Amino acid sequence: MRRLAVLGTLLLLVAGCGGQDDQDDPASSATEQTAPETSQAVSVDGNEIVPLARADGSEGRYLLHLPPEPASDDGFPLVLVLHGAPGTPEEMVEVTGFDDLADEEGFVVAYPDSFDAAEDVAVLLDDVEARAPIDPERIYATGFSRGASATYLLTSELTDRIAAFAPVSGVPYEVPPEGPASVLAIQGLADETVTGSDGFVEGWREAAACAPPTVTRERLGNRPARRATSSCAGGADFVVIDVQRMGHEWPRGATPLVWEFFEDHPLSGAR
């Protein structure tokens, strides 16, 4: 399968890279649906360690962080944070600071441990939704390095469930998006691991039927950055931020920027 082959190539490209800065309700009849069974989670350092089998039956796990305040009537937004290779969910907790932001803003964070294929991510989403009230219109995915590459791939598989995507320091791929997919890509101009992204950017704009970009200058952390924003078919946005002096890392200031982008991009049908 071409998409799986593409993902395999991406994983090899970024292997060895890591982050820097960075209720019981039984059915009354056989025809009624029941909620999926959930495994027992263990709480550690404010997060739950959740064991979960992947789509192929192999053993996996993820970290789940729930905000202290109750959900709104629509449920919590959910952010998936995919780690690099080598890397762990615990490292992404420390590098990104998403837990603290989630407590302030009221969203759930899930840190999968090598749930990179779309079918595995779908299994994980089902499990999270069985554990917490999640707003299905506000599910998002971000990742670093290999996790960013997997985030790109999800745009060709899960745009019916994931509203927006934010790869950081990731090798892009050539499979076009499955449907309208709003993407914020953060790239370091001094990144020696990820190269050749210019051609990808132009290819994405063409595949997603994007208008010519509007370019502005800003700063990310303490570094100058160039933001190119394009409006694309289906109401999607494609935003590329090129950061000077940024290597292969999750840069300071990226986390609130990613969340701001996510807040502005619910699932297409909810715009």
C-alpha positions as CSV (number, residue, x, y, z in Angstrom):
1,M,0.0,0.0,0.0
2,R,1.5,3.3,-1.2
3,R,0.7,5.3,1.9
4,L,2.2,2.8,4.3
5,A,5.3,2.6,2.1
6,V,5.6,6.4,2.2
7,L,5.3,6.4,6.0
8,G,8.0,3.7,6.3
9,T,10.4,5.9,4.2
10,L,9.6,8.9,6.4
11,L,10.4,6.9,9.6
12,L,13.8,6.0,8.3
13,L,14.5,9.6,7.3
14,V,13.9,10.9,10.8
15,A,15.1,8.0,12.9
16,G,17.6,9.0,15.6
17,C,16.1,12.5,15.9
18,G,14.7,13.8,19.2
19,G,13.3,17.1,20.6
20,Q,15.4,20.0,21.9
21,D,13.8,23.1,23.5
22,D,11.1,21.6,23.5
23,Q,-20.1,3.9,33.2
24,D,-21.7,0.7,32.9
25,D,-24.5,0.8,30.4
26,P,-25.2,-2.7,29.1
27,A,-27.3,-3.0,25.9
28,S,-30.9,-4.0,26.5
29,S,-31.0,-5.9,23.2
30,A,-28.5,-7.5,20.8
31,T,-29.1,-4.7,18.3
32,E,-28.0,-1.9,20.5
33,Q,-24.4,-0.7,20.4
34,T,-22.2,-0.7,23.5
35,A,-19.3,1.6,24.3
36,P,-15.8,0.0,23.7
37,E,-14.2,-1.6,26.7
38,T,-11.4,0.4,28.2
39,S,-8.3,-0.9,30.0
40,Q,-7.2,0.1,33.4
41,A,-5.1,3.3,33.5
42,V,-2.4,4.2,36.0
43,S,-2.0,7.8,37.1
44,V,1.6,9.2,37.2
45,D,2.7,12.9,37.5
46,G,-0.7,14.2,36.6
47,N,-1.2,12.0,33.6
48,E,-2.8,8.6,33.1
49,I,-0.7,5.9,31.5
50,V,-3.2,4.0,29.3
51,P,-2.4,0.6,27.8
52,L,-4.0,0.1,24.4
53,A,-3.5,-2.5,21.7
54,R,-2.8,-1.1,18.2
55,A,-4.9,-2.1,15.2
56,D,-2.7,-5.1,14.5
57,G,-3.0,-6.3,18.1
58,S,0.4,-5.3,19.2
59,E,0.7,-3.8,22.7
60,G,0.9,-0.1,23.0
61,R,0.2,2.8,25.4
62,Y,-0.4,6.5,25.5
63,L,-0.4,9.2,28.1
64,L,-3.7,11.0,28.8
65,H,-4.0,14.4,30.4
66,L,-7.4,15.8,31.5
67,P,-7.9,19.4,32.5
68,P,-9.1,20.2,36.1
69,E,-12.3,21.9,35.0
70,P,-15.4,20.0,33.7
71,A,-16.2,19.9,30.0
72,S,-18.6,22.2,28.3
73,D,-21.8,20.8,26.8
74,D,-19.9,20.1,23.6
75,G,-17.1,18.3,25.3
76,F,-13.4,18.9,25.5
77,P,-11.2,19.7,22.5
78,L,-8.6,17.0,22.1
79,V,-5.0,17.4,21.0
80,L,-2.8,14.5,19.9
81,V,0.9,15.0,20.4
82,L,3.1,12.6,18.5
83,H,6.8,12.1,19.5
84,G,10.0,11.8,17.5
85,A,12.3,8.8,17.1
86,P,13.9,8.0,19.4
87,G,11.5,9.6,21.7
88,T,8.7,9.0,24.2
89,P,5.4,10.5,25.2
90,E,7.0,11.6,28.5
91,E,9.6,13.6,26.6
92,M,6.9,15.4,24.6
93,V,5.1,16.3,27.9
94,E,8.3,18.1,29.0
95,V,9.4,19.6,25.7
96,T,6.0,21.0,24.6
97,G,4.4,22.1,27.9
98,F,1.0,21.1,26.5
99,D,-0.2,19.9,30.0
100,D,0.0,23.4,31.5
101,L,-1.7,25.0,28.5
102,A,-4.4,22.4,28.5
103,D,-5.2,23.1,32.2
104,E,-5.4,26.8,31.4
105,E,-7.5,26.5,28.2
106,G,-9.6,23.4,29.0
107,F,-8.6,20.7,26.5
108,V,-7.5,17.1,26.7
109,V,-4.1,16.0,25.5
110,A,-3.1,12.5,24.4
111,Y,0.5,11.5,23.8
112,P,0.6,8.3,21.8
113,D,3.6,6.0,22.0
114,S,4.3,5.0,18.4
115,F,0.7,5.2,17.2
116,D,1.7,6.5,13.8
117,A,-0.5,4.7,11.2
118,A,-4.0,6.1,10.6
119,E,-5.7,2.9,11.7
120,D,-3.8,3.0,15.0
121,V,-4.7,6.6,15.6
122,A,-8.4,5.8,14.9
123,V,-8.2,3.1,17.6
124,L,-6.7,5.6,20.0
125,L,-9.3,8.2,19.3
126,D,-12.1,5.7,20.0
127,D,-10.4,4.9,23.4
128,V,-10.0,8.5,24.4
129,E,-13.6,9.2,23.5
130,A,-14.7,6.3,25.7
131,R,-12.8,7.8,28.7
132,A,-13.6,11.5,28.4
133,P,-16.3,13.7,26.8
134,I,-14.6,14.9,23.6
135,D,-16.0,17.4,21.1
136,P,-15.8,15.5,17.8
137,E,-15.5,18.8,15.9
138,R,-12.4,19.8,17.7
139,I,-9.9,17.0,17.5
140,Y,-6.4,18.0,16.4
141,A,-3.0,16.4,15.7
142,T,0.5,17.8,16.1
143,G,3.9,16.1,16.3
144,F,7.7,16.6,16.2
145,S,10.2,15.0,13.8
146,R,8.9,11.5,13.0
147,G,5.7,12.5,14.8
148,A,5.4,15.5,12.5
149,S,5.8,13.2,9.4
150,A,3.1,11.0,10.8
151,T,0.9,14.1,11.2
152,Y,1.4,14.9,7.6
153,L,0.3,11.4,6.7
154,L,-2.9,11.7,8.7
155,T,-4.1,14.5,6.4
156,S,-4.5,11.8,3.7
157,E,-6.4,9.4,6.0
158,L,-8.3,11.1,8.9
159,T,-9.6,14.4,7.8
160,D,-13.1,13.1,8.6
161,R,-12.1,13.0,12.3
162,I,-9.2,15.4,12.8
163,A,-9.9,19.1,12.2
164,A,-6.4,20.5,11.9
165,F,-2.8,19.5,11.8
166,A,0.5,21.1,13.0
167,P,3.7,19.3,12.1
168,V,6.9,20.7,13.6
169,S,10.3,19.9,12.1
170,G,8.9,17.0,10.1
171,V,9.8,15.4,6.8
172,P,6.8,16.1,4.5
173,Y,5.4,13.5,2.1
174,E,3.9,13.6,-1.4
175,V,0.5,12.1,-0.8
176,P,-2.1,14.9,-1.3
177,P,-4.7,15.6,1.5
178,E,-7.8,13.4,1.5
179,G,-10.1,16.4,2.0
180,P,-9.9,20.0,3.2
181,A,-7.1,19.9,5.8
182,S,-5.9,23.0,7.6
183,V,-2.2,22.7,8.3
184,L,0.3,24.8,10.3
185,A,3.8,23.7,9.5
186,I,6.7,25.1,11.5
187,Q,10.1,24.6,9.9
188,G,13.6,25.6,10.9
189,L,15.8,27.1,8.3
190,A,18.9,25.7,10.1
191,D,17.4,22.2,10.3
192,E,20.0,19.8,8.7
193,T,17.7,16.8,9.2
194,V,14.7,18.1,7.2
195,T,15.6,19.5,3.8
196,G,13.9,20.1,0.5
197,S,10.6,21.4,2.1
198,D,10.3,24.2,-0.5
199,G,9.2,21.8,-3.2
200,F,6.7,20.2,-0.8
201,V,5.2,23.5,0.1
202,E,4.5,24.4,-3.6
203,G,3.2,20.9,-4.3
204,W,0.8,21.0,-1.3
205,R,-0.6,24.4,-2.4
206,E,-1.3,23.0,-5.8
207,A,-2.8,19.8,-4.6
208,A,-5.0,21.6,-2.0
209,A,-6.0,24.3,-4.5
210,C,-4.6,27.1,-2.4
211,A,-4.5,30.7,-3.3
212,P,-1.1,32.5,-3.5
213,P,0.2,33.1,0.1
214,T,0.1,36.3,2.1
215,V,3.6,36.7,3.7
216,T,4.2,38.5,7.0
217,R,7.2,38.8,9.3
218,E,7.1,37.9,13.0
219,R,9.2,36.3,15.7
220,L,8.9,32.8,17.2
221,G,10.6,32.8,20.6
222,N,13.6,35.1,20.1
223,R,14.0,34.2,16.4
224,P,12.9,36.0,13.2
225,A,10.3,34.1,11.3
226,R,8.4,34.3,7.9
227,R,4.8,33.3,7.9
228,A,3.1,32.4,4.5
229,T,-0.7,31.9,4.8
230,S,-2.8,30.5,2.0
231,S,-6.5,30.0,1.8
232,C,-7.3,26.6,0.2
233,A,-10.3,24.6,-1.2
234,G,-13.0,23.7,1.3
235,G,-12.3,26.6,3.7
236,A,-8.9,25.1,4.7
237,D,-5.8,27.2,5.6
238,F,-2.2,26.2,4.8
239,V,0.3,28.2,7.0
240,V,4.0,27.7,6.8
241,I,6.3,29.4,9.3
242,D,10.0,29.3,8.4
243,V,12.1,30.2,11.5
244,Q,15.7,31.5,11.2
245,R,18.4,29.9,13.3
246,M,16.0,27.1,14.2
247,G,17.5,23.6,14.0
248,H,15.7,20.2,14.4
249,E,13.7,21.0,17.5
250,W,10.4,22.0,19.0
251,P,11.0,25.7,19.3
252,R,10.1,27.9,22.3
253,G,6.7,29.5,21.6
254,A,5.5,26.8,19.3
255,T,2.9,25.3,21.7
256,P,0.7,28.4,22.2
257,L,1.0,29.1,18.5
258,V,-0.2,25.6,17.6
259,W,-3.1,25.8,20.0
260,E,-4.1,29.3,18.6
261,F,-4.3,27.7,15.2
262,F,-6.3,24.8,16.4
263,E,-8.8,27.0,18.1
264,D,-9.5,28.8,14.9
265,H,-10.0,25.6,12.9
266,P,-12.9,23.2,13.9
267,L,-13.8,20.4,11.6
268,S,-14.8,21.7,8.2
269,G,-18.5,20.9,8.7
270,A,-18.5,23.0,11.8
271,R,-17.0,26.2,10.3
